[in-house]
Amino acid sequence: MPTLLNITGKDFRSIVYHLVLMLDPNHYYDPNARFEDDFIPTLRALHYPYAGQIDPKWLATPAIMHSWPYLLGALHWLVEMCRVS
């Protein structure tokens, strides 16, 4: 819980990678690609309904007040998808 209260970009990236790999163990992440360029396409591939509402610039500093609700919603959705599968 303390990590989520003041989350860094690195922590957010680690959580997303972990959840996506739980959903799709064969998902390939290009180590040379930027996370900002890969995050939205990954959400779209998983059929996240609000992927179009997330601005990739928010991923650098996810704890900012105007971006955190959207990013937390995406994390919540990923967790729920992991629970279902």
C-alpha positions in Angstrom: 0.0 0.0 0.0 2.7 2.6 0.8 4.2 2.0 -2.7 0.9 3.0 -4.3 0.5 6.2 -2.3 3.6 7.8 -3.9 4.3 5.5 -6.8 7.3 6.1 -9.1 7.4 5.4 -12.8 9.7 2.4 -12.1 7.3 0.9 -9.6 4.4 1.4 -11.9 6.2 -0.2 -14.8 7.2 -3.2 -12.6 3.6 -3.7 -11.5 2.3 -3.5 -15.0 4.9 -5.9 -16.4 4.1 -8.4 -13.6 0.3 -8.3 -14.1 0.6 -8.5 -17.9 2.9 -11.5 -17.7 0.4 -13.2 -15.3 -2.3 -12.7 -17.9 -0.2 -13.6 -20.9 3.0 -15.5 -20.1 4.0 -15.4 -23.7 3.7 -11.6 -24.0 7.0 -10.2 -25.4 8.4 -6.9 -24.1 11.1 -5.4 -26.3 13.9 -4.4 -23.8 14.9 -1.6 -26.2 11.4 -0.1 -26.5 10.3 2.6 -24.2 7.6 1.6 -21.7 5.5 4.7 -22.8 5.4 3.4 -26.3 4.5 -0.1 -25.3 1.9 0.5 -22.6 -1.1 1.6 -24.6 -0.7 -1.0 -27.3 -0.5 -3.7 -24.6 -3.7 -2.5 -23.0 -5.4 -2.4 -26.4 -4.2 -6.0 -27.0 -5.8 -7.0 -23.7 -9.0 -5.2 -24.7 -8.9 -2.6 -21.9 -11.9 -0.5 -22.7 -10.4 2.9 -21.7 -6.9 2.6 -23.3 -7.7 5.7 -25.5 -8.2 7.9 -22.4 -4.6 7.4 -21.1 -2.0 9.9 -22.2 1.5 8.2 -22.5 3.1 11.3 -21.0 1.4 10.4 -17.7 3.6 7.3 -17.3 6.8 9.3 -16.5 5.2 10.5 -13.3 2.2 8.4 -12.5 1.5 9.8 -9.0 0.4 13.2 -10.3 -3.2 14.1 -9.2 -4.7 14.3 -12.7 -3.2 11.1 -14.1 -3.2 8.7 -11.1 -7.0 7.9 -11.2 -6.7 6.8 -14.8 -3.6 4.8 -14.3 -4.9 3.3 -11.0 -8.1 2.3 -13.0 -5.9 0.4 -15.5 -4.0 -1.3 -12.7 -7.3 -2.3 -11.1 -8.6 -3.7 -14.3 -5.4 -5.7 -14.8 -5.7 -7.1 -11.3 -9.4 -8.1 -11.9 -8.5 -9.7 -15.2 -5.8 -11.7 -13.4 -8.3 -12.8 -10.7 -10.8 -13.9 -13.4 -8.3 -15.9 -15.4 
